């Protein structure tokens, strides 16, 4: 994905930015988030750091002891599709979508402001929440519905072709997100297992 993004003009895989960096956005798999957030705090000493992961408390708990924690502010754009990677990108992906910002008690207000400005620049609406409240909310409105989609899609493997011929757009709506990356969802659900 990084190499494809590079060919589309999204920076360089091998050359880190040489100019001053104000904001680092960490967008990696859930298992890698905390480590990459830590690395960004170390590598870009003047930058605010955010991540766009689906679960916030685990990342914050893992990086809590970092000496530069005040520059980290979690966030979660509530947008996306079942597709991933740079070729699935759309310029209107965040337009009129909610982007949750999850500052903690040690967050620098300037870092929080940078994250909010990023969300607004992408056309999103911002909502500020505590990390635990965020994780409980996404369990209810995102993670459990995803599981229900997967269960429904899995059930359809036992349904006969004659019955499937009756399926309409409603069934496609219910099962669309079941096509999402199962490895990614295993990590999301594991990270938020208590709330789910």
C-alpha positions as CSV (number, residue, x, y, z in Angstrom):
1,X,0.0,0.0,0.0
2,X,2.8,2.4,0.9
3,X,4.5,2.0,-2.5
4,X,1.2,2.5,-4.4
5,X,0.5,5.6,-2.3
6,X,4.0,6.9,-3.2
7,X,3.3,6.5,-6.9
8,X,0.1,8.5,-6.4
9,X,2.1,11.4,-4.9
10,X,1.7,10.7,-1.1
11,X,5.3,11.1,0.0
12,X,8.1,8.6,-0.1
13,X,8.5,5.2,1.4
14,X,12.3,5.5,1.9
15,X,12.7,9.3,2.5
16,X,11.3,10.7,5.7
17,X,10.0,14.3,5.5
18,X,12.9,16.8,5.7
19,X,10.7,19.8,6.5
20,X,9.4,20.5,10.0
21,X,6.4,18.3,10.7
22,X,3.5,19.7,12.6
23,X,1.2,16.7,12.8
24,X,1.8,13.0,12.3
25,X,-1.2,10.8,11.5
26,X,-0.6,7.2,12.4
27,X,-2.8,4.9,10.2
28,X,-1.6,1.3,10.7
29,X,-3.1,-1.9,11.9
30,X,-4.4,-1.9,15.5
31,X,-1.6,-4.2,16.9
32,X,1.0,-1.8,15.5
33,X,-0.6,1.5,16.6
34,X,1.0,2.1,20.0
35,X,4.5,1.3,18.8
36,X,4.2,3.6,15.8
37,X,2.7,6.3,18.0
38,X,5.7,6.0,20.3
39,X,8.1,6.0,17.3
40,X,6.4,9.2,15.9
41,X,6.7,11.0,19.3
42,X,10.4,10.1,19.3
43,X,11.1,10.9,15.6
44,X,9.2,14.2,15.3
45,X,9.9,16.1,18.5
46,X,7.8,19.1,17.6
47,X,4.9,17.4,16.1
48,X,1.5,16.5,17.5
49,X,0.7,12.9,16.9
50,X,-2.7,11.3,16.3
51,X,-3.9,7.9,15.2
52,X,-7.0,6.9,13.3
53,X,-7.5,3.5,15.0
54,X,-10.9,2.1,15.9
55,X,-10.0,1.6,19.6
56,X,-8.5,4.3,21.8
57,X,-8.0,3.1,25.4
58,X,-5.5,0.3,24.6
59,X,-3.2,2.7,22.7
60,X,-3.4,5.4,25.4
61,X,-2.7,2.8,28.1
62,X,0.3,1.5,26.2
63,X,1.9,4.9,25.6
64,X,0.9,6.5,28.9
65,X,4.4,6.6,30.3
66,X,6.0,8.3,27.3
67,X,7.7,11.5,28.3
68,X,6.1,13.3,25.3
69,X,2.6,12.0,25.9
70,X,1.2,15.6,25.9
71,X,1.7,15.7,22.1
72,X,-0.5,12.6,21.5
73,X,-4.2,13.0,20.9
74,X,-6.1,10.0,19.6
75,X,-8.8,10.4,17.0
76,X,-11.1,8.2,15.0
77,X,-12.8,9.2,11.7
78,X,-16.1,7.4,11.5
79,X,-15.9,6.8,7.8
80,X,-14.7,4.2,5.4
81,X,-15.8,1.3,3.4
82,X,-15.0,-2.4,3.2
83,X,-12.2,-1.6,0.9
84,X,-8.7,-0.6,2.0
85,X,-5.5,0.9,0.6
86,X,-4.7,4.0,-1.4
87,X,-6.7,2.9,-4.5
88,X,-9.9,2.9,-2.3
89,X,-9.3,6.5,-1.3
90,X,-11.9,9.1,-2.2
91,X,-11.7,12.9,-1.8
92,X,-15.1,13.0,-0.1
93,X,-14.6,10.1,2.3
94,X,-14.8,12.3,5.4
95,X,-17.3,14.9,4.2
96,X,-20.1,15.2,6.7
97,X,-18.8,12.3,8.7
98,X,-18.1,12.3,12.4
99,X,-14.4,12.4,13.4
100,X,-14.0,11.6,17.1
101,X,-11.2,13.3,19.0
102,X,-10.1,11.7,22.3
103,X,-7.8,14.0,24.2
104,X,-6.6,12.8,27.6
105,X,-5.9,14.8,30.8
106,X,-2.3,15.4,29.7
107,X,-3.0,16.4,26.1
108,X,-1.6,19.8,25.0
109,X,-4.6,21.9,23.8
110,X,-2.5,22.9,20.7
111,X,-2.1,19.3,19.7
112,X,-5.9,18.8,20.2
113,X,-6.5,21.8,18.1
114,X,-4.3,20.5,15.2
115,X,-6.2,17.3,15.1
116,X,-9.5,19.2,15.1
117,X,-8.2,21.4,12.2
118,X,-7.2,18.3,10.2
119,X,-10.7,16.8,10.7
120,X,-12.4,20.0,9.7
121,X,-10.1,20.4,6.7
122,X,-11.3,17.0,5.5
123,X,-14.9,18.1,5.8
124,X,-15.7,16.1,8.9
125,X,-17.7,17.1,12.0
126,X,-15.8,16.8,15.2
127,X,-17.0,15.2,18.4
128,X,-14.8,15.1,21.5
129,X,-15.0,12.1,23.8
130,X,-13.2,10.3,26.6
131,X,-11.3,7.2,25.3
132,X,-13.4,4.8,27.4
133,X,-16.7,6.4,26.3
134,X,-15.5,6.2,22.7
135,X,-14.6,2.5,23.0
136,X,-18.0,1.7,24.5
137,X,-19.9,3.7,21.9
138,X,-18.1,2.1,18.9
139,X,-18.7,-1.3,20.4
140,X,-22.4,-0.6,20.2
141,X,-22.6,1.3,16.9
142,X,-19.8,-0.2,14.9
143,X,-18.2,-3.3,16.2
144,X,-21.3,-5.3,17.2
145,X,-23.0,-4.4,13.9
146,X,-19.9,-5.6,12.0
147,X,-20.2,-8.9,13.9
148,X,-23.9,-9.2,13.0
149,X,-23.0,-8.6,9.3
150,X,-20.4,-11.3,9.4
151,X,-22.8,-13.7,11.1
152,X,-25.5,-13.0,8.5
153,X,-23.1,-13.4,5.6
154,X,-21.8,-16.6,7.1
155,X,-25.3,-17.9,7.5
156,X,-25.9,-17.3,3.8
157,X,-23.4,-19.9,2.9
158,X,-25.9,-22.5,4.0
159,X,-28.9,-21.0,2.1
160,X,-29.9,-22.6,-1.2
161,X,-29.6,-20.8,-4.5
162,X,-33.4,-20.7,-4.9
163,X,-33.7,-18.7,-1.7
164,X,-30.7,-16.5,-2.6
165,X,-32.4,-15.5,-5.8
166,X,-34.9,-13.6,-3.7
167,X,-32.2,-11.4,-2.0
168,X,-32.5,-7.7,-2.7
169,X,-30.6,-4.5,-1.8
170,X,-31.5,-4.8,1.9
171,X,-29.5,-8.0,2.3
172,X,-26.6,-6.5,0.4
173,X,-26.7,-3.5,2.8
174,X,-26.6,-5.8,5.8
175,X,-23.7,-7.9,4.5
176,X,-21.6,-5.3,2.7
177,X,-19.2,-4.7,5.6
178,X,-18.7,-8.4,6.1
179,X,-16.3,-8.2,3.1
180,X,-13.9,-6.1,5.2
181,X,-10.5,-7.5,6.0
182,X,-11.0,-10.2,8.6
183,X,-7.5,-9.9,10.0
184,X,-8.1,-6.2,10.7
185,X,-11.4,-6.9,12.3
186,X,-9.9,-9.6,14.5
187,X,-7.4,-7.0,15.8
188,X,-10.2,-4.4,16.4
189,X,-12.4,-6.8,18.2
190,X,-9.6,-8.2,20.3
191,X,-8.5,-4.6,21.3
192,X,-12.1,-3.7,22.3
193,X,-13.2,-7.1,23.6
194,X,-14.3,-5.9,27.0
195,X,-16.6,-3.3,25.5
196,X,-17.9,-5.6,22.8
